[in-house]
Amino acid sequence: MELSERVDGVIQALEKDYPDALCALQYPKDYELMIAVRLSAQCTDARVNMVTPALFARFPTLESFAEADVEEVERYVHSCGFYKHKARDIVLACQMLLSEYSGKVPDTMEELLKLPGVGRKTANLLLGDIYGKPGAVVVDTHCIRICNKLGLASGKDPEIIEHQLRALLPPEKSSDFCHRIVLHGRAVCVARAPKCGLCSLSPYCKSYEEQS
């Protein structure tokens, strides 16, 4: 199977299975997505969604986050793990949004990476979900694992896989593709027990071909 045919098949199957390619994190405001993604590092989206309602209620504005006592933020985000680093980054990033970006989340990779706690994964998610930027590729553990299985990427380095996928995916579909891959990784291509017999991607999966 040609690689382009594999890519097209995977995209079409994912679009059929997961028509709503939505981010699992819940956020009323743009900067709150930045905060939620920071909290999601080495933590489940479900846990983050349990924590953020109280956090956002206590600090309802960007200004309140920028003025927050870091130790108080720590208490709200404690259950997300690595809470000291996350709380510090959240407060510092909110301060920087006010001082450097007029309270707006930046819309370029270069500027986003200047924010404390924001790496390429977070920046791509913000660019895709907030600004609808074509070519945004969010590489998380699901994406790495499943795209390696499919034969769309190789290795475990997130930045390398980001560039590999950007070269293959239609730019206007890349952000939604990554959301759908996450949904598929949770529902079907589960790390410990993949349901290959039920998987709509099996006809396009290099790993499945090798096992058959």
Secondary structure as GFF3:
##gff-version 3
##sequence-region A 1 212
A	DSSP	alpha_helix	3	17	.	.	.	ID=ss1
A	DSSP	alpha_helix	30	39	.	.	.	ID=ss2
A	DSSP	alpha_helix	45	58	.	.	.	ID=ss3
A	DSSP	alpha_helix	62	66	.	.	.	ID=ss4
A	DSSP	alpha_helix	70	77	.	.	.	ID=ss5
A	DSSP	three_ten_helix	78	80	.	.	.	ID=ss6
A	DSSP	alpha_helix	83	101	.	.	.	ID=ss7
A	DSSP	alpha_helix	109	112	.	.	.	ID=ss8
A	DSSP	alpha_helix	120	129	.	.	.	ID=ss9
A	DSSP	alpha_helix	141	150	.	.	.	ID=ss10
A	DSSP	alpha_helix	158	168	.	.	.	ID=ss11
A	DSSP	three_ten_helix	171	173	.	.	.	ID=ss12
A	DSSP	alpha_helix	174	187	.	.	.	ID=ss13
A	DSSP	three_ten_helix	196	198	.	.	.	ID=ss14
A	DSSP	three_ten_helix	202	204	.	.	.	ID=ss15
A	DSSP	alpha_helix	206	211	.	.	.	ID=ss16
###
